[in-house]
Amino acid sequence: MQRTSNKPITILLYLLSFIILWQCVKPITVLTILKSEKVFFVFVTVSLLLSFLRVPALINVTANGLMILYVLHFYYFQDQPFFSQVWIRKLGLNLQQNMGALWQGNLQSLSDIFTTFILFVLLWLISIALNHWLDNSRRFFLFIILALVLLSVLDTVTFYNADRSIIIVIITGFIVMGIQKYSQMSENGAVIQSREMKSRWMKMIAIAVAIIVAIGLTGPKFKALWPSPQPFLTSISAMGINNNGSIFAFGQRIGYDEDDTRLGGPLGMDSTTLFTVHTSGPGNYWRVASKTIYTGKGWKSGENSAVNLEGSYSRFPALPQFEKNTKVEKQSADFIFSSASPSIFPYTGQLTNMNVSGRHLKIDRETGRVTTSGRGDVHQETIRYLQPTFQIPRLRQIAVDQDPSDIRRTNLQLPRTLPERVRDLAHRITDRESNRYDKTMAVVHYLRSPKFTYSTDQVAKPAPNQDYVDQFLFESRTGYCDNFSTSMVVLLRAAGIPARWVKGFSTGTYMGEKEDKVNGKKVLRTIYEISNSDAHSWVEAYFPGSGWVTFEPTPSFNDPSRFTDVTEKGKTSAAANPAVSGGAANQGRQNQNQPAEAQTQKQKQKQPERDLKNSATELTDHQTAPHHGRKAGAIQNLNRPIVWWSVAGLMAALLILVILFRKRWLAWLYIQRQKRLVIEDRGSFHAAYRNLFRLLKLKGLERSGSQTLREYARTVDQSISGNDMLDLTKYYETTVYSDKKDLSIKEKRLISRLFESVVSRIESFSLNKN
């Protein structure tokens, strides 16, 4: 059917189409690293608006091209000014390389930039296609079916809940098809154009939609006949098939993962709750395992040396955390696991006892990871542990080369392929300090400085021949906890300080306090809720006499460990973790099990990157507004040659577009001119007729040399479905072959209407045929 001439109905159809398209686009911002809904909303809105206004192809291509260019800069090149040829050159090279990989069928090597580019080009093409689908109810019905299939698949195979979106698409789709049917019947003369009939039709649509939705929501739900494909997809991701840094987050979703052999690339966020902790102590990091072998690409552990977790826990090498100089307190905690939790048994501090009802536990002697020999879900775990308080003066007494031989052998390992500039950087950072504590803090200060940016979605993946730490320290300088913690361990080891990489979960979200019964006594315990988004990695450095001490190099996290600073009078006062509030700063810190502090723990962990002063002995917090990788004043520092080259490149691109699409924009100009021409006499009529000939030629309806004017007019009428061109030609011949110079008022009106009709049909012909 032809597009209805009723503007309000056309606008309504576009708005409803936008709603359906937006429901299909929203999952992208949840399942991928492209987290900005505003960017997608603006892009889809502008693209559909350009289609609705039917702007010339040149303007459409230019506007959407510039929007795609902005999107790529927003997600991947924010550290470069927009008017800079540096990032444009990188973008061009990236697109060229990926086009080659795509041509060869090597889909696994496609980069995030290229997949994002293809995604937004597809959204643009869909917005153009919607302009035609709205003309045909069958095509639009197919669009609705495809939208429902897409949402159903995403709801089934991913963690995205598409229930609401499916309902919205069904309701909106039925309304659109009802309006299309009404418009079709109106054009065929089957519906009386009255408010009463319109009202009745809309009520019928509303009732039909309400009945269908009610049946769908209240009807019986059958159990799934096939198993969920999620475990299969997870296994594929574990084998590395999807773990290539692509924008789709099946293999790059945040959460606990055993495989750390290849780190890097962006992460898709996931707030699924995994477990809840009721603890008598303060909020802590919840440890799962530690790893000691850095490969240049990630972390691995030796052969699995799992033994039964029984008897004295101090006999297991991975569990003794603290030595005589560290003050400890006995604490306990209960872990309540959700159905979404992986098979993990977290703990904190120095574990002295772990109990899982009905299960026999084992521990990996190297990594400290606890597993169970039984099958099925575990719902609860109880632990007892020692909570440490580290003494900064004791830590400062440790110089280099005072470690046991087994500690140095295991925790100073570095690959032979480690670039020499990483070792040089480690020495430049630490050589000015005289003790191990200040050397370690110097590395913390360096990584938490403004040189580096915290981000989960704008993280580069190292090339196959690049070292993971080298690429982060000297090239991207943007990453999340894995980048910062791995880099700190490598820098410490390069400086001769034993260190290990620990992974698990951060404190989580404070949920309040509750009285629990522990050994028959009522104990007030703090509750924390931990989700996939709390997955975290951090650093432990070894200090003889004190044991393994936690340090937090990631700018957006605050380690909850406690430190004390001995005063001149011999008294001790609590101090915050030096990685956050200063190594020897004489600042008190309230006990962490106080509700006020626990309540703000989560907020502290999610604060923007902190700007830390690089002091050898003291560190002060400086909160700054999130800058998302932008360099302040970068645009002001542009030099003129770069600006002129950018402008020249843009002008050249526009010139190419003008040449390529010259027929379309010239046709648009002739149409506008035709609409402005007023038929006053024979001269204006002939001018309008000649202009119409030029327009028809641009539309592909050129007159052949052997055709008479009437034969040509019949050809045009047959192409655009009408008889107006022939009538117009007859009037033209009359004015040419007669002496009549003036036109009557009736003739002027009739000729003007014929021109309007022909031009209108030419526009429709352009939309449907070109």
C-alpha positions in Angstrom: 0.0 0.0 0.0 1.1 3.6 -0.5 2.0 5.7 2.5 -1.0 7.4 4.0 -1.2 11.1 3.5 -2.4 11.6 7.0 0.5 13.2 8.8 -0.6 12.5 12.4 -1.0 8.8 11.5 2.4 8.7 9.8 4.1 10.3 12.9 2.3 7.8 15.2 3.5 4.9 13.1 7.1 6.1 13.3 6.9 6.6 17.1 5.5 3.0 17.5 8.2 1.7 15.2 10.8 3.5 17.3 9.5 1.8 20.4 9.8 -1.7 18.8 13.3 -1.0 17.5 14.4 0.5 20.9 13.3 -2.7 22.7 15.6 -4.6 20.4 18.5 -2.2 20.9 18.4 -2.0 24.7 19.9 -5.5 25.3 23.1 -4.3 23.5 23.8 -1.8 26.4 23.4 -4.7 28.9 25.0 -7.6 27.1 28.0 -5.8 25.6 30.7 -3.3 26.6 28.7 -0.5 24.9 27.1 0.8 28.0 25.7 4.2 27.1 22.0 4.1 26.4 22.1 7.8 25.5 24.4 7.2 22.6 22.1 4.5 21.2 18.9 6.5 21.9 20.2 9.6 20.1 21.5 7.5 17.1 18.3 5.6 16.6 16.2 8.7 17.1 18.1 10.8 14.6 18.3 8.0 12.0 14.6 7.4 12.1 13.9 11.2 12.0 16.0 11.6 8.9 14.1 8.7 7.3 10.7 10.2 8.3 11.7 13.6 6.8 12.9 11.9 3.7 15.9 14.1 3.5 18.2 13.8 0.4 20.5 10.9 0.4 23.6 13.1 0.7 22.3 14.6 4.0 21.3 11.2 5.3 24.6 9.6 4.6 26.6 12.6 5.9 24.6 12.9 9.1 24.7 9.1 9.9 28.4 8.9 8.9 29.3 11.7 11.3 27.2 10.1 14.1 29.0 6.7 13.6 32.3 8.6 13.7 31.4 10.2 17.0 30.2 6.9 18.4 33.6 5.2 17.6 35.5 8.2 19.1 33.2 8.1 22.2 33.8 4.4 22.9 37.4 3.9 21.9 39.3 7.1 21.3 38.3 9.5 24.1 41.9 10.0 25.0 42.4 11.7 21.7 40.8 15.1 20.7 37.9 14.6 18.2 39.6 16.9 15.7 42.8 14.9 15.5 44.2 13.0 12.6 45.9 10.5 15.0 42.8 8.5 16.0 41.2 8.8 12.6 44.4 7.3 11.1 44.2 4.5 13.7 40.5 4.0 12.9 41.1 3.8 9.2 43.9 1.2 9.7 41.8 -0.8 12.0 38.8 -0.9 9.6 41.1 -1.8 6.7 42.7 -4.7 8.6 39.4 -6.1 9.8 37.9 -5.8 6.3 40.7 -8.1 5.2 40.0 -10.5 8.0 36.3 -10.5 7.2 37.0 -11.2 3.5 39.1 -14.2 4.6 36.4 -15.5 6.9 38.5 -15.0 10.0 35.7 -13.8 12.3 37.5 -14.6 15.5 40.1 -11.8 14.9 37.6 -9.0 14.3 38.2 -6.1 16.7 35.8 -4.4 19.0 36.1 -1.2 16.9 35.1 -3.0 13.7 32.2 -4.9 15.3 30.9 -1.6 16.8 31.2 0.0 13.4 29.2 -2.8 11.7 26.6 -2.7 14.5 25.8 1.0 14.0 25.8 0.7 10.2 23.2 -2.1 10.6 21.1 0.1 12.9 21.2 2.8 10.2 20.1 0.4 7.5 17.3 -0.8 9.7 16.1 2.8 10.1 16.1 3.1 6.4 14.3 -0.2 5.9 11.6 0.8 8.4 10.7 3.6 6.0 9.7 1.0 3.4 8.3 -1.6 5.8 5.7 0.8 7.0 4.4 0.9 3.5 3.7 -2.8 3.5 1.9 -4.5 6.4 3.3 -7.9 5.5 6.9 -6.6 5.6 6.2 -4.9 8.9 4.7 -8.1 10.3 7.9 -9.9 9.4 9.8 -7.1 11.3 7.7 -7.8 14.4 8.3 -11.5 14.2 12.1 -11.0 13.9 12.0 -8.6 16.9 10.2 -11.2 19.0 12.6 -14.0 17.9 15.6 -11.9 18.8 14.3 -11.0 22.2 13.2 -14.6 22.9 16.7 -15.9 22.0 18.4 -13.3 24.2 16.1 -14.1 27.0 16.9 -17.8 26.7 20.6 -17.9 26.1 21.8 -14.9 28.1 21.2 -13.4 31.5 19.1 -10.6 30.0 15.4 -10.6 31.1 13.4 -9.7 28.0 9.9 -10.5 29.4 8.9 -6.8 29.5 10.3 -6.0 26.1 8.5 -9.0 24.5 5.2 -7.7 25.9 5.8 -4.2 24.7 6.7 -5.4 21.2 3.6 -7.5 21.0 1.3 -4.7 22.1 3.0 -2.1 19.9 3.1 -4.4 16.9 -0.6 -5.1 17.0 -1.4 -1.4 17.2 0.8 -0.7 14.2 -0.8 -3.4 12.1 -4.3 -2.2 13.2 -3.4 1.3 12.0 -2.0 0.0 8.8 -5.1 -2.0 8.1 -7.3 1.0 8.8 -5.3 3.2 6.5 -5.5 0.6 3.7 -9.3 0.3 4.1 -9.6 4.1 4.1 -7.7 4.4 0.8 -9.9 1.7 -0.7 -13.1 3.6 0.4 -14.2 0.8 2.8 -14.2 3.0 5.9 -16.2 6.1 6.5 -14.0 9.0 7.4 -15.7 10.0 10.6 -14.7 10.4 14.2 -17.2 7.8 15.3 -15.7 5.1 12.9 -12.1 6.0 13.9 -13.1 5.7 17.6 -14.7 2.3 17.0 -11.7 1.0 15.1 -9.2 2.1 17.8 -11.4 0.5 20.5 -11.4 -2.7 18.5 -7.6 -2.7 18.3 -7.3 -2.0 22.1 -9.7 -4.8 23.0 -8.0 -7.3 20.7 -4.5 -6.4 22.1 -5.8 -6.6 25.7 -7.4 -10.1 25.1 -4.2 -11.5 23.5 -1.9 -10.1 26.2 -4.2 -11.3 29.0 -4.3 -14.9 27.5 -0.5 -14.8 27.2 0.1 -13.7 30.8 -2.6 -15.8 32.5 -2.5 -18.9 30.3 -0.7 -22.1 31.4 3.0 -22.2 31.0 4.6 -25.4 29.9 8.0 -26.6 31.2 10.9 -26.4 28.8 11.3 -29.5 26.7 15.0 -28.8 25.9 17.8 -28.1 28.4 19.1 -24.5 28.7 21.9 -23.7 26.2 23.7 -21.5 28.8 26.0 -24.2 30.1 27.0 -25.1 26.5 27.7 -21.4 25.7 29.7 -21.1 28.9 31.8 -24.2 28.0 32.4 -22.7 24.5 33.5 -19.5 26.1 35.8 -21.4 28.5 37.6 -23.0 25.5 38.4 -19.5 24.2 36.0 -19.5 21.2 34.2 -16.4 22.4 36.9 -15.1 24.7 38.4 -12.8 22.1 37.5 -9.4 23.4 34.5 -9.0 21.1 31.8 -6.6 22.1 29.4 -9.4 22.9 30.0 -10.4 26.5 29.4 -14.2 26.6 33.1 -14.7 27.2 33.9 -11.3 28.6 31.2 -10.8 31.3 32.4 -9.7 34.7 32.3 -12.4 37.4 34.6 -15.1 38.8 36.3 -17.2 36.2 38.9 -19.9 36.8 40.7 -19.3 33.5 43.2 -16.4 33.8 45.7 -17.6 31.2 44.7 -14.8 28.7 43.8 -11.5 30.4 42.6 -8.3 28.7 39.8 -6.9 26.7 36.6 -5.1 27.9 34.1 -6.6 30.3 30.3 -6.6 30.2 28.7 -5.8 33.6 26.4 -8.2 35.4 24.8 -7.5 38.8 23.5 -11.0 39.4 23.7 -11.8 43.2 26.0 -14.7 44.0 26.0 -14.9 47.8 25.4 -13.1 51.1 27.8 -12.9 54.0 26.9 -12.6 57.7 30.2 -11.7 59.5 31.1 -10.8 63.0 34.1 -8.9 61.8 34.4 -5.9 59.4 33.7 -6.0 55.7 36.6 -7.8 53.9 37.8 -8.9 50.5 36.5 -12.5 50.0 39.3 -14.6 48.8 38.9 -17.6 46.4 42.4 -18.3 45.1 45.9 -16.9 44.6 48.2 -17.5 41.6 52.0 -17.2 41.4 53.0 -17.9 37.7 52.9 -15.0 35.4 53.2 -16.0 31.7 53.2 -12.6 30.0 49.6 -13.2 28.9 48.0 -13.9 32.2 48.2 -16.2 35.3 48.4 -20.0 35.7 49.0 -22.4 38.5 51.0 -25.6 38.7 49.5 -29.0 38.7 46.4 -29.4 40.9 47.7 -30.6 44.2 44.3 -30.9 46.0 44.4 -32.6 49.4 41.8 -33.2 52.0 41.0 -30.1 54.1 41.2 -31.6 57.6 43.3 -31.4 60.7 45.4 -28.3 61.5 44.9 -25.7 58.8 48.3 -24.3 59.5 49.9 -27.3 57.7 48.5 -26.1 54.3 51.1 -23.8 52.7 48.4 -21.5 51.1 46.5 -20.8 54.3 49.0 -19.3 56.8 48.7 -15.6 56.1 50.2 -13.8 59.1 53.2 -14.1 61.3 54.1 -13.0 64.9 54.2 -9.2 64.3 50.6 -9.1 63.0 47.9 -8.7 65.6 44.9 -10.9 64.9 41.3 -11.3 66.2 39.1 -14.3 66.0 36.0 -13.8 63.8 33.3 -16.0 62.1 31.1 -15.7 59.0 28.3 -17.5 57.3 28.0 -17.6 53.5 24.5 -18.1 51.9 24.8 -19.0 48.2 22.2 -18.2 45.5 21.4 -20.6 42.7 23.5 -18.4 40.3 26.7 -18.8 42.3 29.5 -20.8 40.7 31.1 -23.7 42.7 33.3 -21.5 44.9 34.0 -21.4 48.7 35.2 -17.9 49.6 37.0 -17.0 52.8 38.9 -14.1 54.3 41.8 -13.4 56.7 43.6 -16.6 57.9 41.2 -19.5 57.7 41.1 -21.7 60.8 38.0 -23.7 60.1 35.5 -24.2 57.2 32.4 -26.3 57.3 30.0 -27.1 54.5 27.2 -29.4 55.8 27.3 -32.9 54.3 30.3 -32.2 52.2 33.9 -33.4 52.2 36.3 -30.4 51.4 39.6 -30.3 49.6 42.1 -27.5 49.2 44.7 -26.8 46.5 48.0 -26.5 48.3 49.3 -24.0 45.8 46.4 -21.6 45.2 44.4 -22.1 48.4 41.1 -22.7 46.4 38.7 -24.9 48.4 36.5 -27.4 46.5 34.1 -30.2 47.4 34.0 -33.8 46.3 30.2 -34.0 46.3 27.8 -33.0 43.5 24.8 -30.6 43.6 24.3 -27.1 44.8 25.8 -25.9 48.1 23.5 -23.5 50.0 25.6 -22.5 53.0 29.2 -22.3 54.3 30.5 -21.4 57.7 34.1 -20.3 58.4 36.2 -19.2 61.4 39.2 -17.0 60.6 41.8 -14.6 62.0 41.3 -10.9 61.2 44.6 -9.0 60.9 45.8 -5.5 62.0 49.2 -4.7 60.4 51.8 -2.5 62.1 53.4 0.0 59.7 56.6 0.5 61.7 57.2 -3.3 61.7 56.6 -3.3 58.0 59.1 -0.5 57.5 61.8 -2.5 59.3 62.0 -5.0 56.5 64.7 -4.5 53.9 65.3 -6.6 50.8 66.7 -10.2 50.8 65.3 -11.2 54.2 62.8 -13.8 52.8 62.8 -17.6 53.1 64.2 -19.3 50.1 60.9 -21.1 49.2 59.0 -17.7 49.3 61.6 -16.1 46.9 61.6 -19.1 44.6 57.8 -19.1 44.2 56.9 -15.5 44.4 59.7 -13.7 42.4 59.0 -15.6 39.2 58.9 -13.6 35.9 58.9 -14.8 32.3 62.1 -14.5 30.3 60.1 -12.6 27.7 59.3 -9.7 30.0 60.4 -6.5 28.3 63.4 -4.9 29.9 61.6 -1.5 30.1 59.2 -3.0 32.7 62.2 -4.0 34.9 63.7 -0.5 34.4 60.4 1.1 35.4 60.2 -1.0 38.6 63.6 0.2 39.6 62.9 3.8 38.8 59.9 3.7 41.0 61.4 1.9 44.0 65.2 2.6 44.1 64.8 5.9 46.0 63.2 4.1 49.0 65.2 2.4 51.7 62.7 -0.3 52.9 60.2 -2.8 51.5 57.1 -1.0 52.8 57.9 2.3 51.1 59.0 0.6 47.9 55.7 -1.2 47.8 53.8 2.0 48.5 55.7 3.8 45.8 54.4 1.2 43.3 50.8 1.7 44.7 51.2 5.5 44.3 52.4 5.2 40.7 49.5 3.0 39.6 46.9 5.1 41.4 48.2 8.3 39.9 46.5 10.3 37.1 48.7 8.5 34.6 46.3 5.6 34.6 42.5 5.4 34.1 40.1 2.9 35.5 37.6 1.5 33.0 35.8 -1.8 32.3 34.5 -1.1 28.8 37.3 0.9 27.1 40.1 -1.7 27.6 42.4 -2.8 24.9 43.3 -6.4 24.3 47.1 -7.0 23.9 48.3 -8.2 20.5 49.5 -11.8 20.2 53.1 -10.7 20.5 52.6 -8.2 23.3 53.2 -8.6 27.1 50.0 -8.0 29.1 51.7 -5.7 31.7 54.0 -3.9 29.2 51.0 -3.0 27.0 49.1 -1.6 30.0 52.0 0.3 31.6 53.3 1.9 28.4 50.5 2.0 25.8 46.9 1.8 26.9 47.2 2.9 30.6 43.5 2.1 30.9 42.1 -1.0 32.6 40.3 -2.6 35.5 41.5 -4.6 38.5 43.3 -7.3 36.6 45.4 -4.8 34.8 46.4 -2.9 37.9 46.9 -5.9 40.2 48.9 -7.9 37.7 51.1 -4.9 36.9 51.8 -4.3 40.6 52.8 -7.9 41.2 55.2 -7.8 38.2 56.7 -4.5 39.2 57.2 -5.7 42.8 58.8 -8.9 41.7 61.1 -7.0 39.2 62.2 -4.9 42.2 63.0 -8.0 44.3 59.8 -8.0 46.5 57.9 -11.3 46.7 54.3 -10.8 45.7 51.3 -12.9 44.5 48.1 -12.3 42.6 44.8 -12.9 44.5 41.3 -13.1 43.1 37.9 -13.3 44.6 35.4 -10.6 45.5 35.4 -7.1 47.0 33.4 -6.4 50.1 30.0 -6.1 48.4 27.0 -4.1 49.3 26.2 -3.3 53.0 22.8 -4.7 53.8 22.5 -3.9 57.5 23.0 -5.8 60.8 21.3 -8.8 62.3 21.5 -10.9 65.5 22.6 -14.5 64.6 23.1 -17.4 66.9 26.8 -18.5 66.9 27.7 -21.5 69.2 24.4 -21.0 71.1 25.1 -17.2 71.7 23.4 -14.2 70.1 26.0 -12.2 68.1 25.4 -9.0 66.2 26.7 -9.5 62.7 27.0 -7.4 59.6 25.4 -8.5 56.3 27.0 -8.0 52.9 25.5 -8.9 49.5 28.0 -9.9 46.8 27.2 -10.0 43.1 29.1 -10.8 39.9 30.0 -7.1 39.6 32.0 -7.4 42.8 34.5 -9.8 41.3 37.9 -8.4 42.0 41.7 -9.1 42.1 44.3 -7.6 44.3 47.9 -7.9 45.5 49.6 -9.5 48.5 53.3 -8.7 49.3 55.3 -10.7 51.7 56.9 -9.1 54.8 59.0 -11.4 57.0 57.6 -11.4 60.6 54.3 -10.0 59.5 53.3 -12.4 56.7 51.3 -11.6 53.5 50.0 -8.0 53.5 47.2 -6.8 51.2 47.7 -3.8 48.9 45.1 -2.2 46.5 46.5 -0.6 43.4 43.2 -0.2 41.5 42.1 3.5 41.7 38.4 2.9 42.1 38.6 0.4 45.1 39.4 0.8 48.8 41.0 -2.2 50.5 39.2 -2.6 53.9 42.4 -4.0 55.7 43.4 -2.3 58.9 46.9 -0.8 59.7 48.3 0.7 62.9 51.0 3.3 63.4 53.0 3.2 66.6 53.4 6.6 68.2 56.5 7.9 70.1 54.8 7.1 73.4 54.4 3.5 72.4 50.6 3.7 71.9 48.9 2.5 68.7 46.3 4.2 66.8 44.2 2.7 63.9 45.1 3.9 60.4 43.4 3.2 57.2 44.9 1.0 54.5 47.9 2.9 53.2 46.9 2.2 49.7 44.1 4.5 50.2 44.7 6.9 53.1 48.4 7.1 53.7 51.1 4.8 54.8 52.3 6.5 58.0 49.6 9.1 58.2 48.7 9.8 61.8 45.0 9.6 61.0 42.7 7.5 63.1 40.2 5.1 61.6 37.0 3.9 63.2 36.5 0.2 63.7 35.2 -1.2 60.4 32.3 -3.1 62.0 30.6 0.2 62.8 27.4 0.5 60.8 28.2 4.0 59.5 31.4 2.9 57.9 30.0 -0.4 56.7 27.1 1.5 55.1 29.4 3.5 53.0 31.8 0.7 52.0 30.1 0.0 48.7 29.9 3.6 47.8 33.7 4.0 48.5 34.5 1.1 46.2 32.5 2.6 43.3 33.9 6.1 43.6 35.6 7.6 40.5 39.3 7.2 40.1 41.3 8.9 42.8 44.1 11.3 42.2 46.9 10.4 44.6 50.0 12.4 45.5 53.2 10.5 44.8 54.9 10.7 48.2 57.3 8.2 49.6 55.8 8.0 53.0 52.3 9.4 52.8 49.3 9.3 50.5 46.3 11.6 50.5 43.0 11.1 48.7 41.9 13.5 46.1 38.6 12.7 44.5 38.2 13.9 41.0 35.2 14.0 38.7 35.2 11.1 36.3 37.0 12.1 33.1 36.4 8.9 31.1 39.9 9.1 29.6 39.6 12.6 28.3 42.6 14.9 28.5 41.8 18.3 29.9 42.3 21.1 27.6 43.3 18.8 24.7 41.2 20.6 22.1 42.8 23.9 23.2 46.3 22.4 22.6 45.6 21.4 19.0 48.0 22.9 16.6 46.7 24.5 13.4 48.2 22.0 10.9 46.1 19.2 12.5 43.0 21.3 12.3 43.5 22.2 8.7 44.3 18.6 7.7 41.2 17.4 9.5 39.1 20.1 7.7 40.6 19.2 4.4 39.9 15.5 4.9 36.3 16.3 5.8 35.9 18.5 2.8 37.4 15.8 0.5 35.0 13.3 1.9 32.0 15.6 1.4 33.1 16.3 -2.2 33.2 12.5 -2.9 29.7 12.1 -1.4 28.5 15.0 -3.5 29.8 13.4 -6.7 28.6 9.9 -5.9 25.1 11.0 -5.0 24.8 13.9 -7.5 21.6 12.5 -9.1 19.7 12.3 -5.9 20.6 15.8 -4.6 20.1 17.3 -8.1 16.7 15.6 -8.3 15.8 17.1 -4.9 16.8 20.5 -6.1 14.6 20.2 -9.3 11.7 19.0 -7.2 12.0 22.0 -4.9 12.3 24.3 -7.9 9.2 22.7 -9.5 7.2 23.3 -6.4 8.2 27.0 -6.3 7.3 27.6 -10.0 4.0 29.5 -10.5 2.1 29.0 -13.8 1.2 32.5 -14.9 1.5 32.4 -18.7 2.9 30.3 -21.6 6.5 31.2 -20.7 6.3 30.0 -17.1 4.4 26.9 -18.2 7.2 26.0 -20.7 9.9 26.6 -18.1 8.1 24.3 -15.7 7.7 21.6 -18.4 11.4 21.7 -19.2 12.3 21.5 -15.5 10.0 18.5 -15.3 11.9 16.8 -18.2 15.2 17.3 -16.4 13.7 15.8 -13.2 12.4 12.8 -15.0 15.8 12.2 -16.6 17.5 12.2 -13.2 14.9 9.7 -12.0 15.8 7.3 -14.9 12.9 8.2 -17.1 14.8 9.7 -20.0 13.1 10.3 -23.4 14.5 8.3 -26.2 15.3 10.1 -29.5 12.6 8.1 -31.5 9.7 8.9 -29.0 7.2 11.7 -29.7 6.2 13.8 -26.7 2.9 11.9 -26.3 4.6 8.5 -26.5 7.1 9.6 -23.9 4.3 10.9 -21.7 2.5 7.5 -21.9 5.7 5.8 -20.9 6.1 8.1 -17.9 2.4 7.6 -16.9 2.8 3.9 -17.1 5.9 4.0 -14.8 4.4 6.4 -12.2 0.8 4.9 -12.4 -1.3 7.8 -13.8 -2.5 9.8 -16.8 -1.4 13.3 -15.7 1.8 13.5 -17.7 -0.2 12.8 -20.9 -2.8 15.5 -20.1 0.0 17.9 -19.3 1.8 17.2 -22.6 -1.4 17.9 -24.5 -1.7 21.3 -22.9 2.0 21.9 -23.7 1.5 21.0 -27.4 -1.5 23.3 -27.6 0.5 26.3 -26.3 3.5 25.4 -28.6 1.5 25.0 -31.9 -0.9 27.9 -31.4 -0.7 31.6 -31.1 -2.3 31.6 -27.7 -0.1 33.4 -25.2 -2.3 33.8 -22.2 -3.9 31.1 -20.1 -7.3 31.3 -18.4 -7.6 31.1 -14.7 -9.2 27.7 -15.0 -6.3 26.5 -17.2 -3.7 27.8 -14.8 -5.3 26.0 -11.9 -5.7 22.7 -13.9 -2.1 22.8 -15.2 -0.8 23.6 -11.7 -2.7 20.6 -10.3 -1.3 18.4 -13.0 2.2 19.4 -12.2 1.7 18.8 -8.5 0.2 15.3 -9.2 3.1 14.3 -11.5 5.8 15.6 -9.1 4.1 13.7 -6.2 4.0 10.5 -8.2 7.6 11.0 -9.2 8.6 11.2 -5.5 6.7 8.0 -4.7 8.3 6.4 -7.8 11.7 7.4 -6.4 11.0 5.8 -3.0 9.6 2.6 -4.4 11.8 2.0 -7.4 15.2 3.6 -6.9 
